Structure formats: structure tokens, C-alpha cells
Amino acid sequence: MALALFGFDLGIEAQQLLVAPPTLPWLFLLARGPLYTLVRVAGALLASAAALSWIAQGAFHVDTPIDAYAVGEATTPRATGARR
């Protein structure tokens, strides 16, 4: 089990090393502009909604709409075969 946990942690750290370097310069540029507060608040609200949804799912064993979007199973006309 320790080896599996180590491998998981190593994978997370590697992913952070791949994502952070190209992302941080754009975030620093965004922080200088007028949209920074809007993007920061919108991101925080989205993260909060996802977290509360996953807490509700884990605590009460309910399906939530946020989880469907997070895993890419949201109902769309293409996914359901519905016509426009």
C-alpha cells in the first residue's frame, strides 16, 4: 500500500510540474488587468460549488449535477441522441 501511495503522490507532483510553469505567467499577467477580481471570484465560486457537491455526494450518497459535469457525463443533445 505504501508503494501505491508513493506512486500516486509522485504522479500528482509530476502533474503539478507540468501544469504550473506554463500557467503561472498567464496568471501574473491577468492579475495586472481589470478582469482579475472577476476571474478570481468566479473561479472561487465554481470550486466551492464543486466541493460542496462532492461533500454532499460523499456524505449523503446522492448524485449531483456538478459531478456529472466534472466527469464529462453531462446530458447533452449529442450524448442523448436528441435532435435540435
C-alpha positions as a Markdown table, in Angstrom:
| # | Residue | x | y | z |
|---|---|---|---|---|
| 1 | Met | 0.0 | 0.0 | 0.0 |
| 2 | Ala | 2.9 | 2.4 | 0.8 |
| 3 | Leu | 4.2 | 1.9 | -2.7 |
| 4 | Ala | 0.9 | 2.6 | -4.3 |
| 5 | Leu | 0.5 | 5.8 | -2.2 |
| 6 | Phe | 4.0 | 6.9 | -3.2 |
| 7 | Gly | 3.3 | 6.3 | -6.8 |
| 8 | Phe | 0.1 | 8.3 | -6.6 |
| 9 | Asp | 1.8 | 11.2 | -4.9 |
| 10 | Leu | 4.6 | 11.1 | -7.4 |
| 11 | Gly | 2.0 | 11.3 | -10.2 |
| 12 | Ile | 0.3 | 14.3 | -8.6 |
| 13 | Glu | 3.7 | 16.1 | -8.2 |
| 14 | Ala | 4.7 | 15.4 | -11.8 |
| 15 | Gln | 1.3 | 16.8 | -13.0 |
| 16 | Gln | 1.8 | 19.9 | -11.0 |
| 17 | Leu | 5.3 | 20.4 | -12.5 |
| 18 | Leu | 3.8 | 20.1 | -16.0 |
| 19 | Val | 0.8 | 22.4 | -15.4 |
| 20 | Ala | 2.3 | 25.2 | -13.2 |
| 21 | Pro | 5.1 | 26.6 | -15.4 |
| 22 | Pro | 3.0 | 27.4 | -18.4 |
| 23 | Thr | 0.1 | 28.6 | -16.3 |
| 24 | Leu | 1.7 | 30.9 | -13.8 |
| 25 | Pro | 2.9 | 33.6 | -16.3 |
| 26 | Trp | -0.6 | 34.0 | -17.7 |
| 27 | Leu | -2.0 | 34.3 | -14.1 |
| 28 | Phe | 0.6 | 37.0 | -13.3 |
| 29 | Leu | -0.5 | 38.9 | -16.4 |
| 30 | Leu | -4.1 | 38.5 | -15.6 |
| 31 | Ala | -3.5 | 39.9 | -12.1 |
| 32 | Arg | -2.4 | 43.2 | -13.6 |
| 33 | Gly | -5.7 | 43.7 | -15.6 |
| 34 | Pro | -9.2 | 44.8 | -14.6 |
| 35 | Leu | -10.7 | 41.3 | -15.0 |
| 36 | Tyr | -8.6 | 39.7 | -12.3 |
| 37 | Thr | -11.2 | 40.1 | -9.5 |
| 38 | Leu | -14.0 | 38.8 | -11.7 |
| 39 | Val | -12.0 | 35.7 | -12.8 |
| 40 | Arg | -10.8 | 35.1 | -9.2 |
| 41 | Val | -14.3 | 35.3 | -7.7 |
| 42 | Ala | -15.8 | 33.2 | -10.5 |
| 43 | Gly | -13.2 | 30.5 | -10.0 |
| 44 | Ala | -13.7 | 30.5 | -6.3 |
| 45 | Leu | -17.4 | 30.1 | -6.7 |
| 46 | Leu | -17.0 | 27.3 | -9.2 |
| 47 | Ala | -14.6 | 25.5 | -6.9 |
| 48 | Ser | -16.8 | 26.0 | -3.9 |
| 49 | Ala | -19.9 | 24.6 | -5.8 |
| 50 | Ala | -17.9 | 21.5 | -6.9 |
| 51 | Ala | -16.5 | 21.0 | -3.3 |
| 52 | Leu | -20.0 | 21.2 | -1.7 |
| 53 | Ser | -21.4 | 18.9 | -4.4 |
| 54 | Trp | -18.7 | 16.3 | -3.7 |
| 55 | Ile | -19.2 | 16.6 | 0.0 |
| 56 | Ala | -23.0 | 16.1 | -0.4 |
| 57 | Gln | -22.3 | 13.1 | -2.6 |
| 58 | Gly | -20.0 | 11.5 | -0.2 |
| 59 | Ala | -21.9 | 12.3 | 3.0 |
| 60 | Phe | -25.5 | 11.6 | 1.7 |
| 61 | His | -24.8 | 9.2 | -1.3 |
| 62 | Val | -26.7 | 11.4 | -3.7 |
| 63 | Asp | -25.9 | 12.1 | -7.4 |
| 64 | Thr | -25.2 | 15.8 | -8.1 |
| 65 | Pro | -25.2 | 17.7 | -11.4 |
| 66 | Ile | -21.7 | 19.1 | -10.7 |
| 67 | Asp | -20.3 | 15.6 | -10.5 |
| 68 | Ala | -21.8 | 14.7 | -13.9 |
| 69 | Tyr | -20.0 | 17.8 | -15.5 |
| 70 | Ala | -16.8 | 17.0 | -13.7 |
| 71 | Val | -16.5 | 13.5 | -15.1 |
| 72 | Gly | -17.8 | 14.5 | -18.6 |
| 73 | Glu | -21.1 | 12.7 | -18.4 |
| 74 | Ala | -23.4 | 15.7 | -18.6 |
| 75 | Thr | -26.5 | 15.3 | -20.6 |
| 76 | Thr | -26.2 | 17.0 | -23.9 |
| 77 | Pro | -28.2 | 16.7 | -27.1 |
| 78 | Arg | -25.3 | 14.9 | -28.7 |
| 79 | Ala | -24.8 | 12.5 | -25.8 |
| 80 | Thr | -28.5 | 11.6 | -25.6 |
| 81 | Gly | -29.1 | 11.4 | -29.4 |
| 82 | Ala | -31.7 | 14.2 | -29.2 |
| 83 | Arg | -32.3 | 16.3 | -32.3 |
| 84 | Arg | -32.3 | 20.1 | -32.3 |
